Structures are given as structure tokens and as C-alpha cells.
Amino acid sequence: MRRKSTGRSATTSKPPAFQPSLFNLTTIAILGGVLVLGIGIGIAFSSTTTLTPSNVASREFIDTRAPNPEICVQYGASAMVMDARLFVTLNPFNVYVAQPSMRPGCVLRQNNWAILEQRKLVTSDQVRECKNRLNTFGFTGSLDSEKPDIRCIYQNEAAQNFFTSQPGAVGSPQDTDRF
């Protein structure tokens, strides 16, 4: 007796030796090209960014605008100085803030105050008083001008840079923290 064929093949199919993968060579090449193109566009954009006073985006820009930039970078740190006036009324209690003015400045390290003394811009009494309070000097305006604005300033230890306190952020080197 013969059996009737059901139309199915009795052989089992073998898996092909090369199955198409999700990432074949063409896809990898295209993704690599897009990555390289993206990096190239990013580099081109960052190198052509113009830095103007309305767009202060780098430490280098602030360093070049500081008064006496060569002295500031070598013996201290360039800074953005903000002057603002606060008016406080007591009856009724209110606080008013005037429009702040921003200008470039410099903060000197304590061991570099001799620069100011040699130029006769501060007296030994001012140096002693500032040192007794564990402060340092900061200035705006050129040291070569008639009247640079030099002040004994206090480093606020409670101030935090919330940009570097995020998870994964790298902090600043410890030797530059204390002036």
C-alpha cells in the first residue's frame, strides 16, 4: 500500500551558513560616516564661534580681557567683577537692587602681593591688614594707569560651583582653589 503525499517535503531545512544580521557591513559603514561627519561639523562649529562681550563663553576670552593679562594669568586669576548696589528699607522692609555693572578684573595670589608693593599701589599697612584677615587683593583697571581700583577681597569658602558638583563632573585642581 502506498501512502498519499501530503504536499509537504520530508526533508528538514538546514539554517543557512550566513544569516543577515541587524548590522551588516553597509550599515556599519553608514553609521561610521555619520559619526565622522558629526564630529567634523562639531569641530568646525566650535572653531568658528565668535566670542564677543555679549557672548563670554570661555576662560581664554576672560583671560585676554583682564587688566594686565600677563600679570593676571602668571600671578593670579582673571575674573569677572560685578558691582551692584543694594538698597534696604526697614519700614516697610524691602530690598532693591540697582543694575549691576560687569567689567574684567584680576585676583592675585597671596604670595604675589609684592607686585603691588613694588609699584607703590598698596602700602605695607594695607598688606598687613589684608593678610591678618586672610584675604587677598583683587583689582580692576590697568596697574599702569593712574588709578587702578585695588581692594582687599575675601574668598568665600561657602560658594560652590554647581556646574562641577554634578555626578560625573571633574573638579578643579586643588592647588588653584586657595588664593
C-alpha positions in Angstrom: 0.0 0.0 0.0 1.2 3.4 -0.9 0.7 6.5 1.1 -0.5 9.6 -0.5 1.7 12.6 -0.4 0.5 15.5 1.7 2.5 18.1 -0.3 5.0 18.6 2.4 8.6 18.0 1.9 10.0 15.4 4.2 13.5 16.9 4.4 14.3 19.3 7.2 15.7 22.6 6.2 19.2 23.5 7.3 19.9 27.0 8.6 21.9 29.0 6.0 25.6 29.4 6.8 25.3 33.2 6.7 22.3 34.8 8.2 21.7 38.5 7.5 22.5 40.4 10.7 21.0 43.5 12.1 24.2 45.4 11.5 25.8 44.3 8.2 28.9 46.0 6.8 27.0 48.6 4.8 25.0 49.7 7.9 28.2 49.9 10.0 29.9 52.0 7.2 27.0 54.4 7.0 26.8 54.8 10.8 30.6 55.4 10.9 30.4 58.0 8.2 27.6 59.8 10.0 29.7 59.8 13.2 32.7 61.2 11.4 30.6 63.8 9.7 29.0 64.8 13.0 32.4 65.2 14.7 33.7 67.3 11.7 30.7 69.6 11.9 31.1 70.0 15.7 34.8 70.9 15.3 34.0 73.3 12.5 31.3 75.0 14.6 33.4 75.3 17.8 36.4 76.7 15.9 34.3 79.4 14.1 32.4 80.5 17.2 32.9 84.3 17.7 33.4 85.5 21.2 32.0 89.0 21.8 31.3 90.8 25.0 27.7 89.7 24.7 28.9 86.0 24.4 31.5 85.3 27.0 31.9 81.6 26.6 35.5 80.7 27.6 38.2 81.2 30.2 40.6 82.2 27.4 38.3 85.1 26.4 38.1 86.3 30.0 41.9 86.0 30.4 42.6 88.2 27.3 40.2 90.9 28.6 41.7 91.1 32.1 43.6 94.2 33.1 47.3 93.4 32.7 46.6 89.9 31.4 50.2 88.7 31.5 50.5 89.6 35.2 47.0 88.3 36.0 47.5 84.9 34.4 51.0 84.4 35.8 50.4 85.7 39.4 46.7 85.1 39.9 43.5 84.5 38.0 41.4 86.6 35.7 37.9 87.4 37.0 34.6 88.9 36.1 33.9 91.8 38.6 30.3 92.7 39.3 29.5 95.9 41.1 25.9 96.2 42.3 24.2 98.4 44.9 21.6 97.2 47.3 19.1 99.5 48.9 17.3 98.2 52.0 14.4 99.9 53.6 13.3 99.0 57.1 9.8 100.3 57.3 8.4 98.6 55.3 11.1 96.1 54.8 12.2 95.8 51.2 15.3 95.2 49.3 16.1 96.9 46.0 18.9 96.0 43.6 20.4 98.5 41.1 21.5 97.4 37.7 24.9 95.7 38.2 27.9 96.6 36.1 30.3 94.0 34.9 34.0 94.5 34.0 37.2 92.5 33.8 39.3 92.1 36.8 42.1 90.1 38.4 42.6 88.3 41.7 46.2 87.9 42.9 47.5 85.0 44.9 48.7 86.0 48.4 52.4 85.2 47.7 52.4 87.7 44.7 51.4 90.8 46.5 54.9 92.2 46.2 54.0 93.2 42.6 51.5 95.8 44.1 54.0 96.9 46.7 56.9 97.4 44.2 54.6 99.6 42.1 53.6 101.5 45.2 50.0 100.7 44.6 49.4 99.4 48.2 51.1 100.3 51.4 52.6 97.9 53.9 49.8 98.7 56.3 47.2 97.7 53.7 49.1 94.5 53.1 49.3 93.7 56.8 45.6 94.4 57.4 44.6 92.3 54.4 46.9 89.4 55.4 45.6 89.5 59.0 42.1 88.8 57.7 43.4 86.0 55.5 42.2 87.9 52.4 43.8 88.7 49.1 43.9 91.6 46.7 41.8 92.0 43.5 41.9 94.8 41.1 40.1 96.3 38.1 41.7 98.7 35.7 45.3 98.6 34.4 48.1 98.7 37.0 49.9 101.1 34.7 47.1 103.6 34.8 46.8 106.5 37.3 44.1 104.9 39.5 43.6 101.2 39.3 40.8 100.0 41.7 42.6 97.7 44.1 40.7 96.1 47.0 41.3 93.6 49.8 38.8 90.9 48.9 37.6 87.8 50.8 37.4 84.4 49.3 34.0 82.9 50.1 34.6 79.3 51.1 30.8 78.6 51.1 30.5 79.5 47.4 30.0 76.4 45.3 30.2 75.9 41.5 27.1 73.9 40.9 28.3 73.1 37.3 31.1 70.9 38.7 29.1 69.3 41.5 27.1 67.2 39.1 27.6 63.4 39.0 30.5 62.6 36.7 31.9 66.2 36.7 35.6 66.6 37.2 36.5 69.1 39.9 39.2 71.8 39.6 42.7 71.1 40.7 43.2 71.6 44.5 46.3 73.9 44.1 44.2 76.6 42.3 41.4 76.7 44.9 43.1 78.8 47.5 44.4 82.3 46.8 
